[in-house]
Amino acid sequence: MLAYGVIQLGSAVVSAVALVAIALVAVALSFCSLKKESKFFNECVEEMKATGSPTADAVRFCTGG
């Protein structure tokens, strides 16, 4: 009976650690993607402003509007 409890507790701990690891990887990947998207957006706005467009028009263009 003691062995069953230890095995059950051990499997619960392994499952919890695995879920935390998956969550951390997902957060890291989404942050990396968000950072890359932000960089491209800023470059787009700067390029549009360099052509003489007002900031509002550059932002509207770069967001697809």
N, C-alpha and C positions, 0 to 999 in steps of 0.2 A: 504494500500500500504506500509506503514511504517512497519507493522508487517511482511509482506512478505519479505521485505529486511532484517530485523533483523533475521528472521528465516533462510534465505538463507546464510547470513554471519555467523551465528552460526553453521550451518551445515558444512560450509567450514572450519571453525576453528577446529571443532571436527574431520573432515577428516584429516586435516593436522597434528594434534596432534597424531592421530592413526597411520598415516604413519611414523612419526618420532619414535614413540614407537616401531613399527615393525622393523624399520631399526636398532635401537639401540639393540634390542634383537638379531637380526641376526648377527650383528657385534660382540656382546659379545659371542655368541655361536661359531662363526667361530674362534675367538681368543682363546677360551678355547680349541677347537679342535686342533688348530695349536700348542698350547703350549704342549698338551698331545703328539702329534705326534713328536714334537721336542725332548721331554724327552725320548720317546721310541727309537728314532734314536740315540741319544747320548749314551744311555745305550747299544745299539747294537754295536756301534763303539767301546766303551770302552771294551766290552766283547771280541770282535774280536781282538783288540790290545793286550788284556791280553793273548790270545792264541799264540801270536808271529807274527801275521800278520802285515805287514806294514800298515800305516794309509790309504794309497790310496786303498789298497786291502780291508781293512775293510769298507771304505766308499762305494766302489763299491758293496760289498756284501750286505750292509745294504740298499742300494737303489734298490736292485733287479737286479743288472747288472752282 
